[in-house]
Amino acid sequence: PAPVKPPDGGWGWIVLFGCFVITGFSYAFPKAVSVYFKELMKDFHVGYSDTAWISSIMLAMLYGTGPVCSIMVNQFGCRPVMLIGGLLASSGMILASFTTNIIELYLTAGVLTGLGMALNFQPSLIMLGTYFDKRRPLANGLAAAGSPVFLSSLSPLGQVLLEKFGWRGGFLIMGGLLLNCCTCGAVMRPLDMGMKRKMGKAQDKYEAKEMLPIGGKSEEGISTTDGTKKAKKAKKKPKKGKKLLDFSIFSNRGFIIYTISKFILVLGLFVPPILLVNYAKDTGVPDTEAAFLLSIIGFIDIFARPACGMVAGLKWVRPHVAYLFSFSMLFNGLTDICSARASNYTGLVIFCVFFGISYGMVGALQFEVLMAIVGSQKFSSAIGLVLLIEAFAVLIGPPSAGRLVDALKNYEVIFYLAGSEVVLSALFLAMATYCCLNRGKKKEP
């Protein structure tokens, strides 16, 4: 059937709220789990790097299983995949509360919960793209705000649960919270259902006409019912095999440009917030004040994402959303470079404010730009392949930065390196979009 026109509201707002919750859990949960690391180190007699693998495995599953999620969505639809994902995420944390060694934690909290969140995250974005068109930039911005909101609430909650119930009780309650993903999956009603209802009403009208004892009209009714029967028979014919993963998107130049720029971006984007607290401590900032720096980024981020979504939805901005995305990356990269020599707490606070704004802009626009490039029909395959490519960058970027810090004992170089990578991705996206896409359009008759 022809694609249904997005309603840009109505039930779409419920879908948006579900996507907000799923995005919050997907991005914030791997970071919020770090609250329990000290207790896990005591109980299992392991180092910080061993426990840090739990968060790394979660993120690797979230990014690396992109194509698997795309195949499942194309085969079964968004709602069933999300319901299974919610159950997997919850069962992973519940089973983790009964583990006796760190490897069991990797398999339960890392692999199972990570896979469950991946099966929720991707379909929720696909559903958001089907329900919104004109208001899609705003919808993407509001959904992306789930990440900072949940990060600022899940971390303190985790600390309270740890103090009252220990890490096992905390994991158990966190597993219960993840069952909310199933509720979010249940509200993801496919748009095709609305079409089927309309067709059903039309068929009832035809049947009513057929029963009327009026000569000419009864014949018309019979002919229309025959037509609907033929249409039904035609529909019942076996369909050609669905493409489980649409690789034809690689013929789209815009998609290739976006993927390359996103890979370069991810190499440097996550490095500053990961190293920020240690950097602050090394410059003599007390522990509590150093931890507060991340809260500043999160607070600014909450407002930056919806605001950027509103700006991207403006009539004169939306056709050039790729340039706005490249500007946000440039802003982020220059913030990293300019703050490399921040030696006091005031300088670090100013960095956090500007980093929060630019980081929120990047978060709000990244999936909006991809939807604009490939369209809602091919978005399920596109996001799976992009996340897989990003997974390699996530695994390369922060660990290599950590090794450089150990080797050089200097954070300035890392901030310069991360910032230059983000600036490079911005310049590549802007120049390639202008040269390869816009000029190509002008040349076409």
Disulfide bonds with the S-S distance in Angstrom:
none
